[in-house]
Amino acid sequence: MNQGIEIQLKQYLKEIHLLLPIYGKEERIFIKNLKASITEYIELNPSCTWEDVVSHFEEPEDAVYNYITSLDQPQLCKRISLRKTIAKAIVIITIVVVVVLCARTYFYYDLYKEAQNSIMTHETIIIE
């Protein structure tokens, strides 16, 4: 396999990976099998161009569309919902951590100011 086709193959698989709305074990297997099929096709047809490969295997958008439509719809909805829930949880946890760190920083700053005010910088002595 020449280097030009190899680079285009990596870009093709990267586009498919980016277009998938979910990415789990099944999707990794799908991409691995697709890569193996494309590599086998290129080895069987060494004089083929990248356009021949794409016309034989589909554009990335079509490949992802066909893969998603072949999935079980309730399972797909559940996995997408789980992904959204995890994303929301990460956002909420991040916000809580930022708020806690801000409150803690304010508390330490308040302690610092209090400590500064309690240090005697000068003393007035009145002699009678």
C-alpha positions as CSV (number, residue, x, y, z in Angstrom):
1,M,0.0,0.0,0.0
2,N,1.5,3.3,-1.0
3,Q,1.9,6.1,1.5
4,G,-0.7,8.5,-0.2
5,I,-3.5,5.9,0.0
6,E,-2.4,5.1,3.6
7,I,-2.7,8.8,4.6
8,Q,-6.1,9.0,2.9
9,L,-7.2,5.8,4.7
10,K,-6.3,7.3,8.1
11,Q,-8.2,10.5,7.2
12,Y,-11.2,8.5,6.0
13,L,-11.3,6.5,9.3
14,K,-10.9,9.7,11.3
15,E,-13.8,11.3,9.6
16,I,-16.0,8.2,10.3
17,H,-14.9,8.3,14.0
18,L,-15.8,12.0,14.2
19,L,-19.2,11.5,12.6
20,L,-20.3,8.7,14.9
21,P,-22.6,10.2,17.6
22,I,-21.4,7.5,20.1
23,Y,-18.1,5.7,20.3
24,G,-17.9,2.5,22.2
25,K,-16.8,-1.1,21.8
26,E,-19.1,-1.8,18.8
27,E,-17.9,1.3,17.0
28,R,-14.3,0.4,17.5
29,I,-15.0,-3.1,16.1
30,F,-16.9,-1.5,13.1
31,I,-13.9,0.8,12.3
32,K,-11.4,-2.0,12.7
33,N,-13.4,-4.3,10.4
34,L,-13.8,-1.5,7.9
35,K,-10.1,-0.8,7.9
36,A,-9.3,-4.5,7.4
37,S,-11.8,-4.7,4.5
38,I,-10.3,-1.6,2.8
39,T,-6.8,-2.8,3.3
40,E,-7.7,-6.2,1.8
41,Y,-9.4,-4.4,-1.1
42,I,-6.3,-2.3,-1.8
43,E,-4.0,-5.4,-1.6
44,L,-6.2,-7.3,-4.1
45,N,-6.3,-4.2,-6.4
46,P,-2.9,-2.6,-6.2
47,S,-3.5,-0.3,-9.1
48,C,-6.7,1.2,-7.6
49,T,-7.0,4.9,-6.7
50,W,-8.5,6.4,-3.6
51,E,-11.6,7.3,-5.6
52,D,-12.0,3.6,-6.5
53,V,-11.8,2.7,-2.8
54,V,-14.4,5.4,-1.8
55,S,-16.8,4.4,-4.6
56,H,-16.5,0.7,-3.5
57,F,-16.9,1.4,0.3
58,E,-19.0,4.6,0.4
59,E,-18.4,8.2,1.6
60,P,-17.8,8.5,5.3
61,E,-21.2,10.1,5.8
62,D,-23.0,7.3,4.1
63,A,-21.0,4.6,6.0
64,V,-21.9,6.2,9.3
65,Y,-25.5,6.6,8.3
66,N,-25.8,3.0,7.2
67,Y,-24.1,1.8,10.4
68,I,-26.4,3.8,12.6
69,T,-29.5,2.7,10.8
70,S,-28.5,-0.9,11.2
71,L,-28.3,-0.5,15.0
72,D,-31.2,-1.4,17.3
73,Q,-33.1,1.8,17.8
74,P,-34.0,1.5,21.6
75,Q,-30.4,0.6,22.4
76,L,-29.1,3.5,20.3
77,C,-31.4,5.9,22.1
78,K,-30.3,4.5,25.4
79,R,-26.6,4.9,24.6
80,I,-27.0,8.5,23.3
81,S,-29.1,9.3,26.4
82,L,-26.4,7.8,28.6
83,R,-23.8,9.9,26.9
84,K,-25.8,13.1,27.4
85,T,-26.3,12.2,31.1
86,I,-22.6,11.7,31.6
87,A,-21.8,14.9,29.8
88,K,-24.3,16.8,32.0
89,A,-22.8,15.2,35.2
90,I,-19.3,16.2,34.1
91,V,-20.5,19.8,33.6
92,I,-22.2,19.9,37.0
93,I,-19.2,18.4,38.8
94,T,-16.9,20.9,37.1
95,I,-19.2,23.8,38.2
96,V,-19.3,22.5,41.8
97,V,-15.6,22.1,41.9
98,V,-15.1,25.7,40.6
99,V,-17.5,27.1,43.1
100,V,-15.9,25.2,46.0
101,L,-12.5,26.4,45.0
102,C,-13.7,30.0,44.7
103,A,-15.2,29.8,48.2
104,R,-12.1,28.2,49.6
105,T,-9.9,30.9,48.0
106,Y,-12.1,33.6,49.4
107,F,-11.9,32.0,52.9
108,Y,-8.1,31.8,52.7
109,Y,-7.9,35.4,51.5
110,D,-10.1,36.5,54.4
111,L,-7.8,34.6,56.8
112,Y,-4.8,36.4,55.2
113,K,-6.4,39.8,55.6
114,E,-7.3,39.0,59.3
115,A,-3.7,37.8,59.9
116,Q,-2.3,41.0,58.4
117,N,-4.5,43.2,60.6
118,S,-3.5,41.3,63.7
119,I,0.2,41.8,63.2
120,M,1.5,44.8,65.0
121,T,3.4,47.0,62.6
122,H,4.2,49.8,65.1
123,E,3.6,50.4,68.7
124,T,2.8,53.7,70.4
125,I,4.3,54.2,73.8
126,I,3.1,57.1,75.9
127,I,5.5,58.2,78.7
128,E,4.0,60.2,81.5
